[in-house]
Amino acid sequence: MEPNTPVKAEARYIRVSPQKARLVVDMIRGMQAGDALSRLRSVNKRIAPTVEKVLQSAIANATNRFEDLDVDRLFVSEAYVNEGPRMKRVRPAPMGRAYRIQRRSAHIVIKVTEKEA
């Protein structure tokens, strides 16, 4: 693998608010890939298994793309959460009114690169 060539994995339209997903993604940014996986397994958040799945997908994408890749030297170079589309819902309110509810979604992106020797 050429140094500083990022390999990306992305999960789109995940039904969680981006603010809550960012709490988990911010913890693994810049970490070794193996350490990030072990940390995600111990985090007590509902989105953590989904983020772990995206990270494993990024690692698998890197191993498929480059044959001479050393998986132990992979680290999370970029990890961010973008806001997806919002589902608008209506909740009944007193006196014939209606309150609007927005169900948020998120797009999770993780990029991994190999550290130079």
N, C-alpha and C positions, 0 to 999 in steps of 0.2 A: 504494500500500500504506500502510495506517495504520502509524505508527511503533509499534514494540514488539509487533507481531503475529507470533508465531512460526509457522513452517510446519514440519511434522514429516515425517520419513521414518524407517521402522523396518524392520530385517531381523531376523526371528525364527528361532530354532532353528538358529543357525549352529554348526557343529561345531568349536568352538575353546573353550579354557577362557576364562572371563571375565577372569581375571587377565592373560592374554596379550593379549586384545583391548583391555583398558584401557590398556596401554602405548602402543598406537597412537592410541587415541581421545583420550588426555590431551594428545597433542602438538598436536592441531588445535583444541582448545577455545578460543574467543575470537578465532580468526584470521579474516582475510578469506577468503571462500569460494574465490576463485581461488588465493590463496597456500596454502590448505589442500590443494587438489587437487594443486598442484605438489609439495608436501611429501610427500603420500601416494604419489605416483609414484616418489619417490626413496627411500622407506623400504624396507629389506630385511627385511620381515616377511611371513609367509604370509597374514595377515589383512588387510594393507593394501589389496589390490585390492577386497575386499569392503566395507571402510569407504569407499573411494573411490566405489564404486557407490551406497552409501547416501547419501553427500553429494550426488552428482549427481542422485539421485532427489529429495532435498529441494529442490535448486535448481529442478528441473523442476516440482515441486509448487508452488513459489512463483510461477513464471512462469505456470503455468496458472491459479492462483487470482487473481492480480492482474495486470491489463493494463498499468498504469502503473508497473511495477516496473523499477528500475535494477539489473541483475544485478551490476554492478561494486561496488555498495554493500552487497551481502549479506555477512553474517558469521555464523560459527557461534556462536549464543548458548548452546546447550546441546548437550552430547554426553556420553552415558553408556552404560554396558554393564551390563545386568542378567543375573543367572544364569538360565539356562533349565533344563529338566528334565535329569536325569542318566540315562544309560543304564547299567544295572548289568550287568556281565559277569563271568564266572567263568573263572579261569585255573587249570589244574591245578598242584598243589603236591606236594612229596614225601610219601610214606607215605599216599597216598589222600586227602590234604586238598585244599582248594581255596582260592585267594586271590581276593578280590573286587576287581574293577576298576571304577572309575566313569569313564565317558566323559562329559565335561561338555559343555554347550552354552550358548550365549549369545544374548541379545537386544540388538541394537545400535540405539540411538535417537539421531538427530541432528536438531536444530532450528536453522533459520536465520531471521534477521530482517534488516530493512533499517535501516542506520544513518540517523539523522536528518541532514539537511543542515546 
